[in-house]
Amino acid sequence: MSTTQTNPRSRVIVASLVGTSIEFYDFYVYATAAVLVFPTLFFANEDPTVALLASFAVFGVAFIARPIGSIVFGHFGDRIGRKGTLVASLLTMGVATVLIGALPTALTPGWEILAPAFLVLLRFAQGLGLGGEWSGAALLATENAPAGKRAIYGTFPQLGAPIGFILANGVFLVLASTMDNDHFIEWGWRVPFLASAILVVVGLYVRFKLVETPAFQKVVDQGDVAAVPLARVFRTSWRPLILGTFIMLATYTLFYLMTTFTLTFGTTPTDAATAGLGYTRNDFLLMLILGVLFFGAFTIISGPLAERWGRRRLLIATTIAIIVFGFLFVPLFSGGIVGVMALLILGFTLMGLTFGPMAAVLPELFPTNVRYTGSAISYNLSSILGAAVAPFIAVALWAAAAGSPVLVGVYLSAMGVITLIALLISKDTGDVDYV
């Protein structure tokens, strides 16, 4: 006989948090390595510009793999259950990350071609695991939540984003301050990848101790498990798939502009062809980490607010604020260190308020028997539309405006308008019967 909550709260928190922490930790570790060392180590025979582009192309492989992962892991998550699928997604993602840290480089005799090929393969494996990780973690948290606390429990996996950011950049800051560049290129770059094994072991230990969520167990007991979840979700829930994708769009765009673009703009010399702010990388990373603390704090705050005000009302208000925020890019970026810190704090505060409720909102759009597949597809399609292309569009707009971030802000506002429309034509999901 099933009970309404069979996993202890502490186990739910750790099991749902660790995977998303690895997800965002991996993103920043790889993104940093893709700029600093991978062009030299894995594409050594190429022109420097070509090598950098090749390194970023491999980085983008994960975004191609994520929708595939959402289909694969979504299928098993809705067929065999959340627990086993979460273990598999974490293993896929974690093992690939650790193996990148142990991979011989193209400078190793006999590995000139094999090294970049295996890097692509492992990056693809990371993307597959990532494609199923978030949705499973979100369902683990919200399907174990007591009545009236789904949005609060849903903030557990969302905290992985600020935690992963701080961990990844903290590791690189420590390495930068304790070793010279030669040692970093020789072996230091491997440390962040190999260190992720600690998170993987902790995550696996906790996830193996889980029992199935009450919501999925009820589907099993009623004999309502979908034979082909992908076909069923497109047949019965195509509208939520579209709404969920665009509801998440502004969130993803804001996140990658606040991290990837601001770091690039902030550390580009003021006398460059496309002028930036001229901060050192370490100084701006410290500023970003301070801003991300607000991200974490307001992710936690967003849960109770979403329960009290309603998910839709909170997200509409936050999205309107994001649209306005886009038009503040120029005055805040032009305001010296005080203006830049104000931009980072305000942007990451909005990030917490919009990202925090998403682990409740997206799954609540779908019935239990296709919830894993539906929420995973929406989340990962949005990652392509809002995250994969955002850094490239932002840099192009920055160059087109002769070094001004004005068009980048307009781009963010435009994505906010699309999300606002999706929210206005959707319904609040807080009262959905989850079981």
Secondary structure, DSSP 8 states (H G I E B T S, - for coil): ---S--S-HHHHHHHHHHHHHHHHHHHHHHHHHHHHTHHHHHSTTS-HHHHHHHHHHHHHHHHHHHHHHHHHHHHHHHHT-HHHHHHHHHHHHHHHHHHHHH---TTSTT-TTHHHHHHHHHHHHHHHHHHHHHHHHHHHHHTT--TT-HHHHHHHHHTHHHHHHHHHHHHHHHHHHHS-HHHIIIIITHHHHHHHHHHHHHHHHHHHT----HHHHHHHHTT---SSHHHHHHHH-HHHHHHHHHHTHHHHHHHHIIIIIHHHHHHS-TTSSS------HHHHHHHHHHHHHHHHHHHHHHHHHHHHH-HHHHHHHHHHHHHHHHTTHHHHHTSHHHHHHHHHHHHHHHHHHHHTTHHHHHHHTS-GGGHHHHHHHHHHHHIIIIIISHHHHHHHHHHHTTT-SHHHHHHHHHHHHHHHHHHHTS---TT----
